[in-house]
Each structure stands twice: as structure tokens, then as C-alpha cells.
Amino acid sequence: MVVNCMVWTLYGLPMVHPHSILVVTINGSGSVLALIFIALFLIYSDGKKRLKVILCLLLELLFIAALTFVTLTQVHTFKKRSEIVGTVCILFNIMMYASPLSVMKLVIKTKSVKYMPFFISLASFGNGVAWTTYALIRFDPFITIPNGFGTLLAVAQLVLYATYYKSTQRQIAARNATKEVNLSHVMVGNATQPSSKPNH
């Protein structure tokens, strides 16, 4: 998430793609929030996980620094800068939108949506629609392509949710019924056990 927000922040800078204040402010805020989440994770995680996240974060920051340096010092037109950074943005944004694909596969396999929260799918759909609409108004293909893809993927998630919602409820009801039966067996078994107290 953090690298995606950072490359979009770079894309929206006046020296890369002028007149993109919304892209800068929204993704700049997203970068700050992502860094706060990472900081909280580092505070409460164990040593091995903390080291892994720190290494990943350092690599991402080095990548952003290198991309920024090359774009601003070696490329001298807005068009070329927008094309280079925009292409990178498309790649990272599509990867972010595609991250639930494994969860969607699990939903189809298990016929259960308990692994795919509805409101996250709905928020992803809203985000994709909003950015796609914004990009079409300005006709910005670098924003349109990944967010159009994200919108379609979010629609697929919502369709899966509608398809498997009832089967999920049946699975939950069956699981709860099994737990109640097992609990009743335990209670009956305990009640029928002979007392271990000695007779006087």
C-alpha cells in the first residue's frame, strides 16, 4: 500500500504531472496513514516479523528515491515524466487491486464468503469508480487503466459475495448446530458419570 501511494504522489507532483492536486493530496495522505500502520505493526510485532517489514520498507523507499531522482534529473519533459511514473503507477496499482484474487479463489473453493469482508469489497468498488470517473473527465489513461481494472475486480467480488452469501449462512448455521450438539453431549456425559465420593 505504501509504495503504491508514494508512486502516485510522485506522479501528481507539479514537476511530473501538473494540475493533479487531488492525486497528490489523497495519495500523500495515504502514504502517511500507511507509514503509521507500519509503525504500529513494528511496535507490537516480534523480532523476525519486524526485521522483515523493515527490510521491505527500506527497499521500497530506495526504489521511490531512485525513481524520483531519475525522473526529475534525467527526464526533462512533463510528457516523458508522466509516461515513466504513470507506467510504474499502473503496475503497482494493478498489483494492489489484484491482491484479493487468492481470496476470491478460496471463496469459490469453499463456497463461503467469510474470508472476504463485504465492506472492503464495497469500498474497493467505490474507490475504483470514483478514480475511473475522475480519470475519464480528465482523460488520464494512467489513472483510468488500473482503476478500471480495479472496478471490474471489485464487481467480481461483489458478485461472488451475492452468489455465496446464502451458502455461507447455511455453513455457519450447521457449524453452530454441531457445536450445540457436542456441548449437549458433554453436559449429558458429565451428568451421567458416577460420583467419585466414597460411601460412609
C-alpha positions as CSV (number, residue, x, y, z in Angstrom):
1,M,0.0,0.0,0.0
2,V,2.7,2.5,1.0
3,V,4.7,2.2,-2.3
4,N,1.5,2.5,-4.3
5,C,0.6,5.7,-2.6
6,M,4.1,7.1,-2.9
7,V,4.4,6.5,-6.6
8,W,1.0,8.1,-7.1
9,T,2.2,11.1,-5.0
10,L,5.2,11.4,-7.2
11,Y,3.0,11.2,-10.3
12,G,0.8,14.0,-9.1
13,L,3.7,16.4,-8.3
14,P,3.6,19.7,-10.4
15,M,7.1,18.9,-11.9
16,V,5.9,15.4,-13.1
17,H,2.2,15.8,-14.0
18,P,0.9,19.3,-13.5
19,H,-2.6,20.1,-12.3
20,S,-3.0,16.9,-10.3
21,I,-3.6,18.4,-6.8
22,L,-6.2,15.7,-5.9
23,V,-3.8,12.9,-6.8
24,V,-1.1,14.4,-4.6
25,T,-3.2,15.2,-1.5
26,I,-5.1,11.9,-1.4
27,N,-2.1,9.7,-2.0
28,G,0.1,11.8,0.2
29,S,-2.4,11.3,3.0
30,G,-2.5,7.6,2.1
31,S,1.3,7.4,2.4
32,V,1.2,9.0,5.9
33,L,-1.5,6.6,7.0
34,A,0.3,3.6,5.6
35,L,3.5,4.6,7.4
36,I,1.5,5.0,10.7
37,F,0.1,1.4,10.2
38,I,3.6,0.1,9.6
39,A,4.9,1.9,12.7
40,L,2.2,0.4,14.9
41,F,2.9,-3.1,13.4
42,L,6.6,-2.6,14.2
43,I,5.8,-1.6,17.8
44,Y,3.7,-4.7,18.5
45,S,5.3,-7.4,16.3
46,D,8.0,-9.9,17.2
47,G,11.7,-9.6,16.1
48,K,11.6,-11.7,12.9
49,K,8.5,-10.1,11.5
50,R,9.8,-6.6,12.5
51,L,13.1,-7.2,10.6
52,K,11.3,-8.5,7.5
53,V,9.0,-5.4,7.4
54,I,11.8,-3.0,7.9
55,L,13.8,-4.6,5.1
56,C,10.8,-4.4,2.7
57,L,10.1,-0.8,3.7
58,L,13.8,0.2,3.1
59,L,13.7,-1.4,-0.3
60,E,10.5,0.4,-1.2
61,L,11.9,3.7,0.0
62,L,15.1,3.2,-2.0
63,F,13.0,2.4,-5.1
64,I,11.0,5.5,-4.7
65,A,14.1,7.6,-4.1
66,A,15.8,6.2,-7.2
67,L,12.6,6.7,-9.3
68,T,12.3,10.3,-8.1
69,F,16.0,11.1,-8.8
70,V,16.0,9.6,-12.3
71,T,12.7,11.2,-13.2
72,L,13.5,14.7,-12.0
73,T,17.1,14.8,-13.1
74,Q,17.4,12.7,-16.3
75,V,14.0,13.3,-17.9
76,H,13.2,16.9,-18.9
77,T,9.6,17.0,-20.3
78,F,6.3,16.6,-18.5
79,K,5.1,14.2,-21.1
80,K,8.0,11.8,-20.6
81,R,8.0,12.1,-16.8
82,S,4.3,11.4,-16.8
83,E,4.7,8.3,-19.0
84,I,7.5,6.8,-16.9
85,V,6.0,7.4,-13.5
86,G,2.5,6.7,-14.8
87,T,3.5,3.3,-16.1
88,V,5.0,2.4,-12.7
89,C,1.8,3.6,-11.1
90,I,-0.3,1.3,-13.3
91,L,1.9,-1.7,-12.4
92,F,1.7,-1.1,-8.6
93,N,-2.0,-0.2,-8.6
94,I,-3.0,-3.3,-10.6
95,M,-0.9,-5.4,-8.1
96,M,-2.8,-3.8,-5.2
97,Y,-6.2,-4.4,-6.8
98,A,-5.2,-8.0,-7.7
99,S,-4.2,-8.9,-4.2
100,P,-7.7,-10.3,-3.3
101,L,-7.5,-12.8,-6.2
102,S,-6.3,-15.6,-3.9
103,V,-9.2,-14.8,-1.5
104,M,-11.6,-15.0,-4.4
105,K,-10.3,-18.4,-5.3
106,L,-10.7,-19.5,-1.7
107,V,-14.3,-18.2,-1.7
108,I,-15.1,-20.3,-4.9
109,K,-13.4,-23.4,-3.4
110,T,-15.1,-23.2,0.0
111,K,-18.4,-21.6,-1.2
112,S,-18.0,-19.3,1.7
113,V,-17.5,-15.5,1.8
114,K,-16.3,-15.4,5.4
115,Y,-12.8,-14.8,4.1
116,M,-13.9,-11.8,2.0
117,P,-15.4,-8.9,4.1
118,F,-18.3,-7.2,2.2
119,F,-17.4,-3.7,3.2
120,I,-13.8,-4.0,1.9
121,S,-15.1,-5.2,-1.5
122,L,-17.7,-2.4,-1.5
123,A,-15.1,0.3,-0.6
124,S,-12.8,-1.1,-3.4
125,F,-15.7,-0.8,-5.8
126,G,-16.4,2.8,-4.7
127,N,-12.7,3.8,-4.9
128,G,-12.4,2.3,-8.4
129,V,-15.5,4.0,-9.7
130,A,-14.5,7.4,-8.2
131,W,-11.0,7.3,-9.7
132,T,-12.1,6.0,-13.0
133,T,-14.7,8.7,-13.3
134,Y,-12.1,11.4,-12.4
135,A,-9.7,10.0,-14.9
136,L,-12.3,9.9,-17.7
137,I,-13.2,13.5,-17.1
138,R,-9.5,14.5,-17.4
139,F,-8.8,11.6,-19.9
140,D,-5.8,10.3,-18.0
141,P,-5.1,6.8,-19.2
142,F,-2.6,6.2,-16.3
143,I,-5.4,6.6,-13.8
144,T,-8.1,5.0,-15.9
145,I,-6.4,1.7,-16.7
146,P,-5.6,0.4,-13.2
147,N,-8.8,1.8,-11.6
148,G,-11.0,0.5,-14.4
149,F,-9.4,-2.9,-13.7
150,G,-10.0,-2.5,-10.0
151,T,-13.6,-1.6,-10.6
152,L,-14.2,-4.8,-12.6
153,L,-12.4,-6.9,-10.0
154,A,-14.5,-5.3,-7.2
155,V,-17.7,-6.1,-9.2
156,A,-16.5,-9.7,-9.4
157,Q,-16.0,-9.8,-5.6
158,L,-19.5,-8.4,-5.0
159,V,-21.0,-11.0,-7.5
160,L,-19.2,-13.7,-5.6
161,Y,-20.5,-12.3,-2.3
162,A,-24.1,-12.3,-3.6
163,T,-23.6,-15.9,-5.0
164,Y,-22.2,-17.5,-1.9
165,Y,-23.8,-15.4,0.9
166,K,-26.7,-17.9,1.5
167,S,-24.4,-21.0,1.4
168,T,-22.1,-19.2,3.9
169,Q,-25.1,-18.6,6.2
170,R,-26.0,-22.3,5.9
171,Q,-22.4,-23.3,6.8
172,I,-22.5,-21.1,9.8
173,A,-25.8,-22.4,11.0
174,A,-24.6,-26.0,10.5
175,R,-21.4,-25.3,12.4
176,N,-23.3,-23.7,15.3
177,A,-25.8,-26.6,15.4
178,T,-22.8,-29.1,15.6
179,K,-21.3,-27.1,18.5
180,E,-24.6,-27.2,20.4
181,V,-25.0,-30.9,19.9
182,N,-21.4,-31.5,21.0
183,L,-21.9,-29.3,24.0
184,S,-25.1,-31.1,25.0
185,H,-23.3,-34.5,24.7
186,V,-20.6,-33.2,27.0
187,M,-23.1,-32.0,29.5
188,V,-25.1,-35.2,29.4
189,G,-21.9,-37.3,29.8
190,N,-20.8,-35.3,32.8
191,A,-24.3,-35.6,34.4
192,T,-24.4,-39.4,34.0
193,Q,-20.9,-40.1,35.4
194,P,-21.0,-41.8,38.8
195,S,-19.9,-39.8,41.8
196,S,-16.4,-40.5,42.9
197,K,-17.1,-39.6,46.6
198,P,-16.5,-42.6,48.9
199,N,-19.5,-44.1,50.8
200,H,-19.5,-43.9,54.6
